[in-house]
Amino acid sequence: MKLSEFKNQLASVNEVNFELPNGNLVPQHFHITEVGQVTKHFIDCGGTVRKEKTVSFQLWEANDFDHRLAPQKLTNIIALSEKVLGVEDGEIEVEYQSDTIGKYGVEFNGKNFTLTQMQTACLAADKCGIPEGKLKVKMSDLKNTDQSCCTPGSKCC
């Protein structure tokens, strides 16, 4: 979800709720500790130089059970990030603490902002020789050799 769409949906809700992929809600006393723009400048495994910009929200929950982030307060935080940091309208990525810092996309289900799972991918599959989909091999086509390359003393590892 782009920031502009998030702001439109935020204007339509009475409370800000984030729903995890498993259906549980992020506790109501969460804080958004960061709103920013992240620029990633990198080279993929095929040698192509790439640059990506995303809008980053960091959700954090503390032992502060007396406060709740209101939609207008979040709108103000976003507006300040746009004014001071020059945050552009880009895809939002949400950081949220689980076993480690998890990174999620965002959607809206009519009631809650839902955190969606993200996956890594090879951006240069055509240059890396990675076949599309799963490679199917008949077991009968595999050669049966008497000596495996990975037997003790074969020095394959």
N, CA and C atoms as a LAMMPS dump frame, in Angstrom:
ITEM: TIMESTEP
0
ITEM: NUMBER OF ATOMS
471
ITEM: BOX BOUNDS ff ff ff
-5.0000000000000000e+02 5.0000000000000000e+02
-5.0000000000000000e+02 5.0000000000000000e+02
-5.0000000000000000e+02 5.0000000000000000e+02
ITEM: ATOMS id mol type element x y z
1 1 1 N 0.846 -1.174 0
2 1 2 C 0 0 0
3 1 3 C 0.887 1.231 0
4 2 1 N 0.534 2.17 -0.831
5 2 2 C 1.278 3.43 -0.888
6 2 3 C 0.842 4.341 0.266
7 3 1 N 1.698 5.274 0.604
8 3 2 C 1.432 6.201 1.695
9 3 3 C 0.152 6.994 1.445
10 4 1 N -0.082 7.434 0.217
11 4 2 C -1.289 8.215 -0.087
12 4 3 C -2.553 7.402 0.201
13 5 1 N -2.55 6.124 -0.15
14 5 2 C -3.708 5.272 0.125
15 5 3 C -3.865 5.047 1.626
16 6 1 N -2.73 4.868 2.318
17 6 2 C -2.772 4.696 3.764
18 6 3 C -3.423 5.906 4.425
19 7 1 N -3.018 7.107 3.99
20 7 2 C -3.581 8.335 4.57
21 7 3 C -5.082 8.429 4.288
22 8 1 N -5.516 8.039 3.093
23 8 2 C -6.95 8.043 2.774
24 8 3 C -7.719 7.095 3.68
25 9 1 N -7.188 5.908 3.879
26 9 2 C -7.851 4.924 4.757
27 9 3 C -7.803 5.385 6.211
28 10 1 N -6.699 5.991 6.606
29 10 2 C -6.553 6.482 7.978
30 10 3 C -7.622 7.527 8.3
31 11 1 N -7.985 8.329 7.319
32 11 2 C -9.013 9.356 7.518
33 11 3 C -10.399 8.745 7.72
34 12 1 N -10.567 7.469 7.375
35 12 2 C -11.885 6.838 7.463
36 12 3 C -12.093 5.994 8.724
37 13 1 N -11.067 5.891 9.568
38 13 2 C -11.179 5.03 10.757
39 13 3 C -11.224 5.858 12.037
40 14 1 N -11.821 5.257 13.075
41 14 2 C -11.889 5.902 14.391
42 14 3 C -10.731 5.495 15.291
43 15 1 N -10.111 4.364 14.97
44 15 2 C -8.959 3.905 15.739
45 15 3 C -7.987 3.199 14.799
46 16 1 N -6.718 3.213 15.184
47 16 2 C -5.683 2.612 14.358
48 16 3 C -5.38 1.218 14.899
49 17 1 N -5.694 0.21 14.095
50 17 2 C -5.399 -1.173 14.457
51 17 3 C -4.55 -1.805 13.368
52 18 1 N -3.526 -2.527 13.786
53 18 2 C -2.717 -3.308 12.865
54 18 3 C -2.937 -4.78 13.181
55 19 1 N -3.24 -5.543 12.148
56 19 2 C -3.5 -6.97 12.283
57 19 3 C -2.321 -7.745 11.703
58 20 1 N -1.812 -8.688 12.486
59 20 2 C -0.697 -9.524 12.054
60 20 3 C -1.172 -10.585 11.063
61 21 1 N -0.273 -11.182 10.298
62 21 2 C -0.686 -12.213 9.335
63 21 3 C -1.434 -13.391 9.952
64 22 1 N -1.194 -13.673 11.24
65 22 2 C -1.892 -14.784 11.901
66 22 3 C -3.276 -14.393 12.415
67 23 1 N -3.701 -13.152 12.178
68 23 2 C -5.02 -12.691 12.599
69 23 3 C -5.044 -11.963 13.933
70 24 1 N -3.974 -12.073 14.715
71 24 2 C -3.901 -11.353 15.989
72 24 3 C -3.661 -9.876 15.734
73 25 1 N -4.16 -9.049 16.641
74 25 2 C -3.925 -7.61 16.546
75 25 3 C -2.652 -7.236 17.298
76 26 1 N -1.919 -6.268 16.764
77 26 2 C -0.832 -5.665 17.518
78 26 3 C -1.502 -5.026 18.734
79 27 1 N -0.957 -5.219 19.946
80 27 2 C -1.599 -4.651 21.135
81 27 3 C -1.928 -3.167 20.956
82 28 1 N -3.067 -2.75 21.511
83 28 2 C -3.573 -1.394 21.316
84 28 3 C -2.646 -0.306 21.828
85 29 1 N -1.731 -0.641 22.712
86 29 2 C -0.842 0.369 23.291
87 29 3 C 0.46 0.526 22.498
88 30 1 N 0.47 0.082 21.231
89 30 2 C 1.679 0.223 20.414
90 30 3 C 1.95 1.697 20.121
91 31 1 N 3.182 1.962 19.767
92 31 2 C 3.606 3.291 19.321
93 31 3 C 4.177 3.145 17.92
94 32 1 N 4.092 4.163 17.111
95 32 2 C 4.864 4.218 15.878
96 32 3 C 6.054 5.094 16.209
97 33 1 N 7.203 4.446 16.357
98 33 2 C 8.396 5.146 16.827
99 33 3 C 9.18 5.795 15.703
100 34 1 N 8.904 5.384 14.46
101 34 2 C 9.598 5.981 13.32
102 34 3 C 8.675 6.032 12.113
103 35 1 N 8.741 7.143 11.395
104 35 2 C 8.171 7.254 10.056
105 35 3 C 9.279 7.869 9.223
106 36 1 N 9.668 7.205 8.171
107 36 2 C 10.765 7.732 7.376
108 36 3 C 10.767 7.171 5.971
109 37 1 N 11.722 7.63 5.215
110 37 2 C 11.91 7.13 3.858
111 37 3 C 13.241 6.4 3.835
112 38 1 N 13.211 5.193 3.294
113 38 2 C 14.406 4.373 3.202
114 38 3 C 14.779 4.239 1.731
115 39 1 N 16.025 4.558 1.422
116 39 2 C 16.536 4.379 0.061
117 39 3 C 17.535 3.236 0.096
118 40 1 N 17.307 2.278 -0.765
119 40 2 C 18.188 1.115 -0.878
120 40 3 C 18.841 1.172 -2.258
121 41 1 N 20.141 1.33 -2.282
122 41 2 C 20.904 1.419 -3.527
123 41 3 C 21.802 0.191 -3.553
124 42 1 N 21.629 -0.689 -4.543
125 42 2 C 22.307 -1.973 -4.503
126 42 3 C 22.543 -2.52 -5.909
127 43 1 N 23.327 -3.574 -5.959
128 43 2 C 23.563 -4.325 -7.192
129 43 3 C 22.992 -5.715 -6.977
130 44 1 N 22.159 -6.162 -7.909
131 44 2 C 21.612 -7.505 -7.77
132 44 3 C 22.627 -8.538 -8.244
133 45 1 N 22.299 -9.797 -8.098
134 45 2 C 23.239 -10.867 -8.421
135 45 3 C 23.524 -10.979 -9.916
136 46 1 N 22.757 -10.278 -10.738
137 46 2 C 23.018 -10.25 -12.178
138 46 3 C 23.84 -9.046 -12.6
139 47 1 N 24.23 -8.203 -11.623
140 47 2 C 25.066 -7.05 -11.92
141 47 3 C 24.303 -5.778 -12.237
142 48 1 N 22.98 -5.782 -12.113
143 48 2 C 22.177 -4.592 -12.391
144 48 3 C 22.13 -3.697 -11.156
145 49 1 N 22.437 -2.424 -11.343
146 49 2 C 22.367 -1.455 -10.251
147 49 3 C 20.909 -1.048 -10.089
148 50 1 N 20.443 -1.054 -8.864
149 50 2 C 19.042 -0.737 -8.577
150 50 3 C 18.956 0.245 -7.413
151 51 1 N 17.864 0.998 -7.396
152 51 2 C 17.588 1.915 -6.298
153 51 3 C 16.1 1.819 -5.989
154 52 1 N 15.783 1.583 -4.742
155 52 2 C 14.384 1.492 -4.304
156 52 3 C 14.163 2.466 -3.157
157 53 1 N 12.99 3.081 -3.141
158 53 2 C 12.598 3.942 -2.025
159 53 3 C 11.312 3.388 -1.442
160 54 1 N 11.273 3.274 -0.137
161 54 2 C 10.06 2.852 0.558
162 54 3 C 9.818 3.786 1.73
163 55 1 N 8.59 3.804 2.196
164 55 2 C 8.226 4.539 3.404
165 55 3 C 8.248 3.523 4.535
166 56 1 N 8.924 3.843 5.597
167 56 2 C 9.089 2.909 6.707
168 56 3 C 8.334 3.394 7.941
169 57 1 N 7.534 2.483 8.507
170 57 2 C 6.91 2.698 9.815
171 57 3 C 7.526 1.665 10.754
172 58 1 N 7.882 2.077 11.951
173 58 2 C 8.33 1.117 12.946
174 58 3 C 7.31 1.088 14.073
175 59 1 N 6.714 -0.083 14.286
176 59 2 C 5.754 -0.273 15.371
177 59 3 C 6.489 -0.861 16.563
178 60 1 N 6.162 -0.356 17.734
179 60 2 C 6.812 -0.815 18.959
180 60 3 C 5.774 -0.833 20.061
181 61 1 N 5.831 -1.86 20.867
182 61 2 C 4.941 -1.893 22.018
183 61 3 C 5.765 -1.844 23.29
184 62 1 N 5.299 -1.062 24.222
185 62 2 C 5.991 -0.893 25.497
186 62 3 C 5.008 -1.175 26.625
187 63 1 N 5.446 -0.917 27.818
188 63 2 C 4.579 -1.109 28.98
189 63 3 C 3.747 0.127 29.272
190 64 1 N 3.542 0.941 28.271
191 64 2 C 2.756 2.164 28.39
192 64 3 C 1.326 1.833 27.969
193 65 1 N 0.543 1.316 28.914
194 65 2 C -0.807 0.848 28.598
195 65 3 C -1.848 1.971 28.591
196 66 1 N -1.444 3.196 28.979
197 66 2 C -2.391 4.293 29.115
198 66 3 C -2.564 5.12 27.846
199 67 1 N -1.762 4.879 26.85
200 67 2 C -1.839 5.684 25.636
201 67 3 C -2.252 4.833 24.445
202 68 1 N -2.937 5.464 23.531
203 68 2 C -3.369 4.802 22.303
204 68 3 C -3.162 5.804 21.178
205 69 1 N -2.595 5.339 20.081
206 69 2 C -2.329 6.203 18.941
207 69 3 C -3.623 6.475 18.183
208 70 1 N -4.048 7.718 18.189
209 70 2 C -5.276 8.113 17.489
210 70 3 C -4.962 8.374 16.018
211 71 1 N -5.945 8.176 15.143
212 71 2 C -5.722 8.43 13.72
213 71 3 C -5.18 9.836 13.431
214 72 1 N -5.699 10.845 14.089
215 72 2 C -5.242 12.209 13.832
216 72 3 C -3.787 12.406 14.247
217 73 1 N -3.389 11.798 15.346
218 73 2 C -1.991 11.89 15.79
219 73 3 C -1.063 11.258 14.747
220 74 1 N -1.457 10.091 14.216
221 74 2 C -0.644 9.448 13.188
222 74 3 C -0.631 10.284 11.908
223 75 1 N -1.747 10.875 11.565
224 75 2 C -1.805 11.771 10.404
225 75 3 C -0.818 12.921 10.579
226 76 1 N -0.757 13.478 11.786
227 76 2 C 0.171 14.577 12.069
228 76 3 C 1.632 14.132 11.972
229 77 1 N 1.933 12.928 12.451
230 77 2 C 3.3 12.403 12.386
231 77 3 C 3.709 12.225 10.918
232 78 1 N 2.8 11.675 10.109
233 78 2 C 3.08 11.473 8.68
234 78 3 C 3.299 12.816 7.989
235 79 1 N 2.428 13.793 8.286
236 79 2 C 2.557 15.122 7.668
237 79 3 C 3.898 15.761 8.03
238 80 1 N 4.324 15.608 9.265
239 80 2 C 5.607 16.16 9.703
240 80 3 C 6.764 15.473 8.974
241 81 1 N 6.671 14.148 8.781
242 81 2 C 7.735 13.437 8.064
243 81 3 C 7.807 13.876 6.61
244 82 1 N 6.654 14.167 6.012
245 82 2 C 6.635 14.649 4.63
246 82 3 C 7.251 16.047 4.541
247 83 1 N 6.934 16.902 5.511
248 83 2 C 7.416 18.283 5.503
249 83 3 C 8.907 18.368 5.829
250 84 1 N 9.314 17.721 6.883
251 84 2 C 10.686 17.857 7.365
252 84 3 C 11.664 16.962 6.603
253 85 1 N 11.266 15.726 6.331
254 85 2 C 12.162 14.763 5.698
255 85 3 C 11.969 14.655 4.186
256 86 1 N 10.881 15.214 3.687
257 86 2 C 10.597 15.083 2.264
258 86 3 C 10.139 13.685 1.875
259 87 1 N 9.498 12.975 2.799
260 87 2 C 9.017 11.615 2.522
261 87 3 C 8.058 11.663 1.339
262 88 1 N 8.34 10.818 0.349
263 88 2 C 7.551 10.762 -0.882
264 88 3 C 6.479 9.688 -0.77
265 89 1 N 5.55 9.708 -1.712
266 89 2 C 4.488 8.71 -1.763
267 89 3 C 5.067 7.405 -2.301
268 90 1 N 5.33 6.477 -1.434
269 90 2 C 5.885 5.186 -1.835
270 90 3 C 5.225 4.062 -1.081
271 91 1 N 5.617 2.847 -1.428
272 91 2 C 5.094 1.667 -0.747
273 91 3 C 5.545 1.689 0.716
274 92 1 N 4.643 1.313 1.607
275 92 2 C 4.954 1.288 3.037
276 92 3 C 5.46 -0.093 3.424
277 93 1 N 6.533 -0.095 4.195
278 93 2 C 7.024 -1.303 4.842
279 93 3 C 6.996 -1.048 6.335
280 94 1 N 6.436 -2.009 7.062
281 94 2 C 6.306 -1.875 8.511
282 94 3 C 7.289 -2.814 9.188
283 95 1 N 8.054 -2.265 10.122
284 95 2 C 8.926 -3.077 10.967
285 95 3 C 8.185 -3.321 12.273
286 96 1 N 8.185 -4.593 12.706
287 96 2 C 7.521 -4.942 13.961
288 96 3 C 8.302 -6.065 14.616
289 97 1 N 8.466 -5.981 15.909
290 97 2 C 9.251 -6.95 16.659
291 97 3 C 8.506 -8.266 16.811
292 98 1 N 9.146 -9.352 16.362
293 98 2 C 8.659 -10.7 16.655
294 98 3 C 9.859 -11.427 17.259
295 99 1 N 10.277 -12.556 16.709
296 99 2 C 11.504 -13.195 17.197
297 99 3 C 12.71 -12.316 16.878
298 100 1 N 12.614 -11.597 15.771
299 100 2 C 13.584 -10.596 15.362
300 100 3 C 12.76 -9.481 14.728
301 101 1 N 13.383 -8.472 14.194
302 101 2 C 12.59 -7.422 13.561
303 101 3 C 11.994 -7.997 12.286
304 102 1 N 10.67 -8.028 12.208
305 102 2 C 9.992 -8.507 11.014
306 102 3 C 9.639 -7.338 10.113
307 103 1 N 9.636 -7.583 8.826
308 103 2 C 9.28 -6.549 7.855
309 103 3 C 8.029 -7.008 7.121
310 104 1 N 7.035 -6.125 7.041
311 104 2 C 5.743 -6.461 6.468
312 104 3 C 5.284 -5.401 5.48
313 105 1 N 4.46 -5.808 4.543
314 105 2 C 3.718 -4.883 3.711
315 105 3 C 2.445 -4.506 4.455
316 106 1 N 1.638 -3.618 3.889
317 106 2 C 0.401 -3.178 4.541
318 106 3 C -0.745 -3.216 3.538
319 107 1 N -1.895 -3.687 3.998
320 107 2 C -3.149 -3.617 3.251
321 107 3 C -4.22 -3.129 4.217
322 108 1 N -5.402 -2.871 3.709
323 108 2 C -6.521 -2.448 4.556
324 108 3 C -7.702 -3.352 4.257
325 109 1 N -8.305 -3.927 5.294
326 109 2 C -9.409 -4.865 5.089
327 109 3 C -10.783 -4.253 5.374
328 110 1 N -10.851 -2.926 5.429
329 110 2 C -12.107 -2.25 5.721
330 110 3 C -12.26 -1.875 7.18
331 111 1 N -11.457 -2.503 8.034
332 111 2 C -11.494 -2.214 9.467
333 111 3 C -10.092 -1.997 10.036
334 112 1 N -9.19 -2.918 9.697
335 112 2 C -7.832 -2.89 10.231
336 112 3 C -6.804 -2.753 9.106
337 113 1 N -5.662 -2.193 9.46
338 113 2 C -4.518 -2.237 8.574
339 113 3 C -3.872 -3.598 8.812
340 114 1 N -3.745 -4.381 7.772
341 114 2 C -3.211 -5.731 7.92
342 114 3 C -1.753 -5.758 7.484
343 115 1 N -0.937 -6.409 8.289
344 115 2 C 0.47 -6.57 7.967
345 115 3 C 0.59 -7.833 7.121
346 116 1 N 1.16 -7.693 5.947
347 116 2 C 1.244 -8.806 5.014
348 116 3 C 2.679 -9.318 4.939
349 117 1 N 2.808 -10.611 4.768
350 117 2 C 4.13 -11.223 4.69
351 117 3 C 4.831 -10.811 3.405
352 118 1 N 6.142 -10.655 3.511
353 118 2 C 6.969 -10.306 2.358
354 118 3 C 7.945 -11.459 2.134
355 119 1 N 8.371 -11.624 0.895
356 119 2 C 9.292 -12.695 0.542
357 119 3 C 10.493 -12.117 -0.199
358 120 1 N 11.618 -12.778 -0.057
359 120 2 C 12.777 -12.414 -0.857
360 120 3 C 12.65 -13.088 -2.222
361 121 1 N 13.366 -12.579 -3.196
362 121 2 C 13.341 -13.162 -4.537
363 121 3 C 14.631 -12.795 -5.259
364 122 1 N 14.987 -13.59 -6.232
365 122 2 C 16.116 -13.263 -7.097
366 122 3 C 15.608 -12.277 -8.141
367 123 1 N 16.242 -11.121 -8.225
368 123 2 C 15.817 -10.1 -9.174
369 123 3 C 16.414 -10.307 -10.564
370 124 1 N 17.353 -11.222 -10.687
371 124 2 C 18.022 -11.453 -11.967
372 124 3 C 17.974 -12.94 -12.333
373 125 1 N 16.822 -13.553 -12.123
374 125 2 C 16.699 -14.993 -12.374
375 125 3 C 17.085 -15.357 -13.805
376 126 1 N 16.794 -14.473 -14.756
377 126 2 C 17.139 -14.748 -16.154
378 126 3 C 18.653 -14.793 -16.364
379 127 1 N 19.405 -14.003 -15.598
380 127 2 C 20.86 -13.981 -15.739
381 127 3 C 21.538 -15.048 -14.879
382 128 1 N 20.864 -15.483 -13.835
383 128 2 C 21.446 -16.473 -12.926
384 128 3 C 21.196 -17.905 -13.389
385 129 1 N 20.306 -18.075 -14.356
386 129 2 C 20.002 -19.418 -14.832
387 129 3 C 19.044 -20.17 -13.942
388 130 1 N 18.282 -19.445 -13.155
389 130 2 C 17.32 -20.087 -12.271
390 130 3 C 16.057 -20.366 -13.076
391 131 1 N 15.648 -21.636 -13.154
392 131 2 C 14.449 -21.959 -13.937
393 131 3 C 13.189 -21.449 -13.249
394 132 1 N 12.186 -21.111 -14.055
395 132 2 C 10.899 -20.71 -13.491
396 132 3 C 10.231 -21.926 -12.89
397 133 1 N 9.659 -21.761 -11.725
398 133 2 C 8.959 -22.863 -11.078
399 133 3 C 9.928 -23.925 -10.598
400 134 1 N 9.375 -25.012 -10.129
401 134 2 C 10.152 -26.109 -9.58
402 134 3 C 10.607 -27.03 -10.708
403 135 1 N 11.862 -27.387 -10.697
404 135 2 C 12.415 -28.286 -11.7
405 135 3 C 11.894 -29.693 -11.426
406 136 1 N 11.309 -30.32 -12.439
407 136 2 C 10.77 -31.665 -12.292
408 136 3 C 11.728 -32.655 -12.933
409 137 1 N 12.108 -33.655 -12.169
410 137 2 C 13.037 -34.67 -12.633
411 137 3 C 12.447 -36.039 -12.316
412 138 1 N 12.505 -36.943 -13.292
413 138 2 C 12.083 -38.317 -13.046
414 138 3 C 13.188 -39.029 -12.305
415 139 1 N 12.834 -39.722 -11.247
416 139 2 C 13.832 -40.456 -10.481
417 139 3 C 14.53 -41.492 -11.358
418 140 1 N 13.802 -42.053 -12.316
419 140 2 C 14.384 -43.077 -13.19
420 140 3 C 15.45 -42.488 -14.121
421 141 1 N 15.42 -41.164 -14.316
422 141 2 C 16.406 -40.521 -15.184
423 141 3 C 17.72 -40.218 -14.474
424 142 1 N 17.712 -40.319 -13.163
425 142 2 C 18.936 -40.049 -12.417
426 142 3 C 19.892 -41.214 -12.588
427 143 1 N 21.141 -40.918 -12.815
428 143 2 C 22.141 -41.974 -12.987
429 143 3 C 22.491 -42.561 -11.639
430 144 1 N 22.559 -43.86 -11.615
431 144 2 C 22.947 -44.562 -10.398
432 144 3 C 24.438 -44.836 -10.488
433 145 1 N 25.192 -44.23 -9.632
434 145 2 C 26.632 -44.468 -9.636
435 145 3 C 26.993 -45.282 -8.413
436 146 1 N 27.98 -46.096 -8.571
437 146 2 C 28.419 -46.923 -7.457
438 146 3 C 29.143 -46.095 -6.403
439 147 1 N 29.725 -44.979 -6.834
440 147 2 C 30.499 -44.175 -5.903
441 147 3 C 29.936 -42.765 -5.871
442 148 1 N 29.507 -42.354 -4.725
443 148 2 C 28.995 -40.995 -4.563
444 148 3 C 30.162 -40.027 -4.468
445 149 1 N 29.947 -38.828 -4.935
446 149 2 C 31.009 -37.827 -4.843
447 149 3 C 31.228 -37.391 -3.416
448 150 1 N 30.314 -37.727 -2.561
449 150 2 C 30.413 -37.266 -1.178
450 150 3 C 30.639 -38.422 -0.209
451 151 1 N 31.388 -39.41 -0.631
452 151 2 C 31.746 -40.487 0.276
453 151 3 C 32.924 -40.053 1.11
454 152 1 N 33.103 -40.661 2.254
455 152 2 C 34.258 -40.287 3.074
456 152 3 C 35.546 -40.413 2.273
457 153 1 N 36.368 -39.419 2.361
458 153 2 C 37.643 -39.415 1.66
459 153 3 C 37.561 -38.9 0.232
460 154 1 N 36.348 -38.515 -0.254
461 154 2 C 36.23 -38.049 -1.636
462 154 3 C 36.629 -36.594 -1.797
463 155 1 N 36.837 -35.919 -0.707
464 155 2 C 37.264 -34.52 -0.683
465 155 3 C 36.288 -33.587 -1.406
466 156 1 N 34.989 -33.921 -1.358
467 156 2 C 34.014 -33.039 -2.001
468 156 3 C 33.558 -31.938 -1.057
469 157 1 N 33.808 -32.09 0.196
470 157 2 C 33.349 -31.089 1.162
471 157 3 C 34.526 -30.466 1.873
